[in-house]
Amino acid sequence: MRTIKILLLIVITGLFTSCEPSLNNVANSCGEGDFVSPKTNSKIVFISRRIENSADWNLFLMNFDGSQQAKITELTVRCEKAVISHSGQSILFVHYTEDFFYELYYINIDGTNLTLIDRANRYLGSADWTLDDTKIIYSKNRNESTDDKDLILYDFITKTKVTLTDSGNNYSAKISPDNKIVYSQENNMSSNIYQMNNDGSNKHLIIPDAGNPVWSPEGKRIAYISTGDLKSPQIFISCGDGSNSKQLTKTYHANWDSGFPTFGNYNPQWSLDGNKIVYQSDVNDGLPEIYIMNSDGSNQVRLTNTDRRNEDPVISSDGEHIIFTSNRDLSYNFDIFTMSIDGKNQIPLSKYAGDDSFPVIMTK
């Protein structure tokens, strides 16, 4: 359905040493504070193709049990995950126009206050919110002649935009609760993770040959993707400053069609209490399946086992369920599914004879 793009083409040797602390000490060495408390699940936002004879996607909302499915806006959306504010009241999404422009929009969950934030003719997206929902960061092409992207900070209060980067190809920016920004930057075929303040100051490399960082809920750790000794995408964890890096997954499956890259593990998503990470792996048969592990890498468990795709997992706000996408049932094509945190009771929710994808959970 979609191509997984891993921008890690450099084989890493000697990056991690044998004198590092054990996995069980990673959390303590990062200066962990109190974990974020579980919250009550509210609704699920997702995208769906429901226009007859059309490839267009729309933004939809449904209850946590799959009932009361409704379109949020008539604007079509790109085939990517919408981004919900921390308050659960607002959504960021990207619209691809008929004249081939990317447009970043803000909309309330009830469909009101549709607002255009920015527009670009090559790429615009990969957005994230500050904890107080007053600002967002997103990636935008630097100009019409290059695919390189800059990071833009938009202030909802002052309605101003500030460009935070001016070199390299920057994307996948994530903002911590204390407003530290981690992001991926490509330079000369290498992807690296950088950190900066939210005004663009103090840019510095924290993890070489890595990408796609994701903050833990309390903002002390990051999960990210890098290639270990297996030379395939693997999930790592480190402190927020890049120290105490640890490889959590160590499985792979050779891609016999092309020989490189090998299949691996990717798309780590944290539980709200920071104790679990759910992720995708295609190391068994080349198709994505969903796994879960403790955030120190222990107790890795395969949750789905089908001959079809299972992907885009996210742990529910109460920590008891996983919402994901699967095309195991041909009568639904791609559908939004739910299962218990232990993989039991896997059932479809959206049940539409088309494509539903990229679920995001609202909280209240």
C-alpha positions, 0 to 999 in steps of 0.5 A, a space after each residue: 500500500 505504501 513504501 517504507 522509506 528508510 533514509 539510512 544508507 551508511 553502514 555503521 561500524 564501531 558506533 556503539 561500544 562494549 563499555 556502555 551501561 546495561 539496557 536496564 540502566 538507560 531510563 535511570 541514566 536519562 534523569 527520568 521524572 514521573 511518567 505521564 499518567 494514562 488517559 481515557 480513550 475518546 475517538 479515533 481519527 483516520 483517513 479513508 477512501 470513500 469516494 466512488 471511482 476516486 483515489 482521494 483520501 478524506 479525514 474521518 472520525 469515529 468512536 473508539 468502538 468504530 461507531 458514528 463514523 463521520 467525515 471531518 472536512 470535504 477537503 481531500 488529504 494526502 496519504 499520511 497520518 493526521 496530527 492531533 493536538 495535545 488537547 485533542 481538540 484540533 488536527 493538522 493535515 496536508 491537502 494536495 491541491 488540483 494545481 499540485 500544491 501542498 497545503 498545511 491546514 488546521 481544523 477543529 475536531 468538529 470540522 470548524 475553524 478550517 485554517 490554511 497555515 502554509 503552502 508549497 509546490 514540492 513538499 509540506 508536512 511532517 508536523 508536530 505540536 508544542 505541549 501547550 498547542 500554541 506552536 507547531 513545527 513542520 517541514 517545507 521545501 526550501 525553494 522550487 529548485 531543490 528537494 531539500 527541506 527546512 523546518 518552520 515554526 508557526 505561532 498560533 498566537 502571533 500568526 508568525 512563521 520562523 524558519 529554523 534551518 537553512 542547510 541540509 534536508 530537514 524533516 521528522 522534527 519532534 518537540 519535547 515537553 520542555 521545547 527541545 527539538 530533535 530532527 533528521 537531517 540528510 547531508 551527502 547521502 547520510 541521515 543524522 539526528 540533530 537537536 536545537 532549541 525552539 528558536 533555532 539556536 544551539 543546533 548540534 549533532 546528537 546521533 550520527 547515521 540515524 533518523 526518525 526520532 520520537 520523544 518518549 512521553 515524559 521527554 527524557 528519551 528518544 526512540 529512533 531508527 539506525 542500522 546496527 551490525 546487521 546493516 538493516 533498520 533497527 530500533 534504538 533508544 537513547 537519552 534526549 541528548 543522544 547519550 547512552 544509545 542502545 540497540 533494542 531490536 536485532 532481527 532482520 530478513 534479507 531482501 532477496 529481490 534487490 539484495 539491499 536494504 534488508 528488512 528490519 524493524 521500524 515505526 516505534 511508538 511509545 505507550 503513554 506511561 513510557 514503559 512499552 514500545 509498539 513497532 512494525 517488523 517485516 523480518 519474517 516474510 517481508 510483510 509488516 507485522 506488529 510487535 511490542 516490547 518493554 522500553 528497555 528492549 526486553 520481552 519482544 512479542 509478535 502480536 499479529 501473524 497473517 499473510 497480509 499487512 499489519 502496520 501503523 500501530 499506536 497504543 491506546 491512551 489507557 494502555 490497554 489496546 493497540 489500534 492498527 491497520 490491516 488488509 487481512 480481510 479482503 472484504 474491507 481491503 485496508 481496515 482500522 483494527 483494534 486488539 488487546 495490548 497482549 494481541 488478543 481480540 483482533 477485530 475490525 473497527 471501520 469495516 468499510 469496503 475501501 481503504 482506511 489507514 493511519 489511525 490516531 487516538 484522541 484523548 480526553 
